[in-house]
Every structure is written in C-alpha cells, then in structure tokens.
Amino acid sequence: MRANFQHIAPFLSTGDADNMLRIAESFGSFGTYADEGSNEGLGEQLPQRFDAAFHYITAGIDGSGNPDDPGTAIQRTNYFRETYAYGSDVQAAGIESFMEHPAIKQAAQQISGRNIIVPAIVYANILVPGQELAIHTDVPEFRGANRKELPQWLLVTMLHSGLFDQWRIPIVTCVSWFGAARGGAFTFYPDGPEATRESIPATHNSAILLDTDAVFHGVERVVEVQPDLPGIDRETRLHFLGQDQWQLRNGERALAGYGWPDLRYSISWKAYCFSDAAEEALWAEGSDNLTVEFILDRLEAALRERGVLDGARPEPTQFALMMVENFVRFPRAGSGSPADLPPP
C-alpha cells in the first residue's frame, strides 16, 4: 500500500521562507549529529542508530554497495543538527509560529487521519557538500518508551517487529527545505522497501509530510565543491560568519568554507497525533506504559518462535545485533532506481 504523504510547493510565504534562513544564521553554529552511547545494559557499546549506520557502511544509500571506506562513509553521514524547539523549550527565537503553523497541523490531520495534533519538536539539519543521509526510518515513540528512556535502535526494532503497535504514538513529520544547494534530494520508498525508490528535489520553500517512522527514506549526496570531504568528528562545528558565509571548524582550526548555496538546509517538524481526548489522556497520564522488561521479553519470545534463539538470552550487545538483524528489513539492492515525482 502506498504511503500517505503530501508534497507542498510553495510551502510558506516568501517572507516566512527567508526567515527560516535567518533563524539558522542567528543560531550561530551547528554541531554534528554524532551518535551517543546506548543505555546501560542494552548494548551500550553500539551507536544509537547502528541499524542504519551498519547498513549504510556496507550497502550505501541504495543498497547496491558503498565505494567509500568505513571512515569516509561515516563522515558522509555525520551531518549537522540543532534543535530549535522541544515542547515548550524554545531554543531559536522566531520558530514559535512555525511550530504552531495551522496549515502544517491541518495537513498532519489529513496524513494521520487523527483530529488532535500536538507539535512536539522542531529541529534543523545542515549537510555540507559531499554528505548524504543513510536510508533509515525515524525513531518512533510508544507509551512509556521513547528516546529518553531507551536506545534509538531498540525503538526502531520495536516498530518494525509489529509487536507493540497498540502502544505506538503516531507521529507525522514535515520535512521542509530552504536554500539553493545542488543535489541532496529527499529519497524514499512510498510503496514499501521492496518497491521503487523515488526522489523529491530539495528545492527552496518546499516540504513533504509523511510518517517517517514507518517509511524508509534518506538524502542523496549534496553536490561536492571540493575534491575531498573535510575530516568531520564530534568536535567539528559549522559556524555562520555573516554575508551568507559559513565555516567548518574543529576547535579554532578552519577546515572549509561554504556559502549558503553550497549547504543543504532542512527543518523537520514532528507532532504526536491522537484520535480523541481519551487517547491523548492515555499517553499523558502514563496509565498504560510499557516497561523495559516487557519489551525485551516479548522480543525474545518472538526470536525463539522464529527458531533463531535457543538457550540463554545472549549478552546485551549480541542480543541487540540479533534483534536488529531479524526484525529490521532494509530495502533490497535493485529494488528500483530513483524516479523523480511529478510536481505537486
């Protein structure tokens, strides 16, 4: 079944779209989206999104193989992110009207088929030339299970297993693009991971709304403006210098300089979606929350039913690898070449 999504262009008024660029400039600098360690006792030696990272290192963005060495592959996907707002915690002045934008909320109602839309988070991503984003599904949430409580890979595994659907909190994401970078198309599998991969150009003042927790998606490579991708690690930051100029630095050491037209800049808006007040209250009150023990026990039982686990439960890292390998199914190589969608 084809995913329900809306591609919108133009998205905002001309003035509001330009203001999204100004907000990034006023933020000053962006840090990398480097993975943090997982929760204690739950495969903490693994990166938070090792499911997507390991697949990308071996398969690349389209599943056909990755010509880069692992180090370069990691740098290509270690893009820059900052959170503009998380609930009532606003970090970027001027983002409030975007977070509560009535047109976005109305589109989210249509996508989700639910009446109550609760904006939860707004964050911005910047990819420098040569970077791309691995094919993945976003981190879902369940009653009692979110990224503050559990490793991100475990939440993704829970969704793909289908064992926890009755606790899932539906989330609609709006991904919007601003600026004039070349390349960096939004690529996704609207008909499922076995079907054709399609792409939408990341053109200025356009957007797509969909359930990114369930639909595999990624970002095609931003056109490179220099032969080698600068070394990017957790200490690297992207700084705005003024006059449309940005600089990549590691500490005080300059690594590269870019103009706005070189950078792929997107803003993601996420909202919880509820059918009615009773469903929202069930989430807010926490009266039907999952526990870690219940989650792991149910996943373990499913692995035993599949015949892939016998004997004692493996140690945490091996158990994590086993769960991802058996429950998360990435698009296959050769499942289709990119195909630009027609204009909305």
NORSULPE-V638225 format. One line per field, one symbol per residue. ss: DSSP state (h for helix, s for strand, l for the rest). phi: phi as a letter, one per 20 degrees, with the letter a starting at -180 (. if undefined). psi: psi as a letter, one per 40 degrees, with the letter a starting at -180 (. if undefined). A space follows every 50 residues. Layout:
ss->???
phi->???
psi->???
//
This chain:
ss->lllllssssllllhhhhhhhhhhhhhhlssssllllslllllllllsllh hhhhhhhhhllllllllllhhhhhhhhllsssssssllsslllllhhhhl lhhhhhhhhhhhlllsssssssssssslllllsssslllllsllslllll lhhhhhhhhhhlllhhhsllssssssssllllsllssslllllllllsss lllllsssssllllllsssllslllllllllllllsssssssllssssss llssssssshhhlsssssssssssllhhhhhhhhhllllllhhhhhhhhh hhhhhllllllllllhhhhhhhhhhhhlllllllllllssllll
phi->.ffebcddbfedfgfffffffffffffnbcefeffdfffgncmffdfgdf gfffffgedmfdnepdfefgffgfffdefdbbeebcmeeedcfnegfffd gffffffffffemceeddgdbccddcdegnebdgfadfeeccfncbffdc fffffffgfffmecffdfdfcddddccbocfenmffdbdfdofedfedcc gefgmcbcdaeffddfbacfffgfdbfcfgfccfeecddedolmdccecd meefdaccegfededccddcbfccfbffffffffemecefdfffffffff ffffffndccnffffgfffffffffededfgefnepegcfffgf
psi->hhihihhhhidiidddddddddddddddihiighiiiiiheffeeiidfd ddddddddeadeeeiheiidddddddegahiihdihbeghehheeddddf hdddddddddddfidhhghdihiihhhiheiihihiiihiiihehaeddi iddddddddddeefdeeihhhhhhhiihafihafihhigdeieeahhiih igihfiihhigeddhhiahihhhieidhhihhaeehihhheifehihhih behhdiiiideehhhihhhiiihididddddddddfefiiiddddddddd dddddeeehiaihiiddddddddddddhhiiiheeiiihhiii.
//
